[in-house]
């Protein structure tokens, strides 16, 4: 019996030791799992913060790029507008100079023609009821009797049409007169042999029913 009791006690101690070891393992195992979960959560939190930080940096960079692009576009627009204005100013100044030169040339031509006409009038005795004789000129030789018409279109430096010139040559006998109509965006002007005339005079003297149209 004593041997049996000793054996039972030994068995009991062994079981208690085994149970104690199992409890310790379970506790250690539980602590280890919690630590792993905490580490995973901490890692996820750090990754989330990093992602947010990167996202904020990307947004800031994008906004900065958009602002710089808009500033550049505005700057380019201002430069383009200044260039266009400068081109318009230069074109207007050039047209003004051309108009002045044409006016001077037309006045000189008109004065010469008047001088020639006065000279001819002095040498011609006109009977009552007759008109003054007209001076023979090259137009009377180069163009047929009646009215001839030529149309020209002038373009600016950009290739855009800026004016339409209609030139009518009225030949009566050996004498010819040049009528010019200039149409621009700013209006229409008329001239006869370089001197300004009215639209009424243009219509009357170049569209008379008695004139033969050669156009």
Steps between C-alpha positions, in 0.01 A plus 500: 500500500781742582652444159165564334452822696844618404430421140170688509666800658769494237239482229306786657807718520583427140148599393517820703835584345363429155192716563716780634723486193197504270355807675829684466520417130144622443572829672821546306317412182223753577748780571686424181183525285404834659844636435477395137158666460630817661803500271278448194269782606793731567648413162169570328468831685850607390430394140174698503674811631770462235239464226317811622826693513592393144149584380517848654839558339366390161200732533725791597733432205206475262353829623837668467538368145149619405570845641831526316335387175222759534752775574701399193188497281399845624851629436501356147156651436622844610806474276284392206259788554788747514643361178163520327452858616849592381428340161172692470669826595776440245243417231299814571813714496607343171158559346511859622840557336382340176185713500705816551738408219209418269335827590816697420547316172137547405515871580814543293340314212183705530692825501691390192180407323339830596800687370486315172124557475540872565767520234272325252205722590704810426575371153146387420222746432179335607178605334195576718325187624800271449701325772870554566734279306667218689872440481606194311673247721633143490184360659308599190740289296537204738130441573194473275220754483258478790571366848740220590528347847779331696464349848789435741501336842767597752600267786681572823813325628286215637338435164165651601324726253512861622361695204339475156605751235266560204661702219289637217649675196255718308622588150334775298675565170875520560467578872463258790416552867580257782241439770592294807275354768675368813302272734640411845364401838503867592289622209500580127673791324488626140742699287537635146851533365621488860266768635221409743146490362158395626318174441244694295770627264647148475161357401414786265826510308582128483153348464342739252267330255686651205826330596598171337585242766814303425473265799 
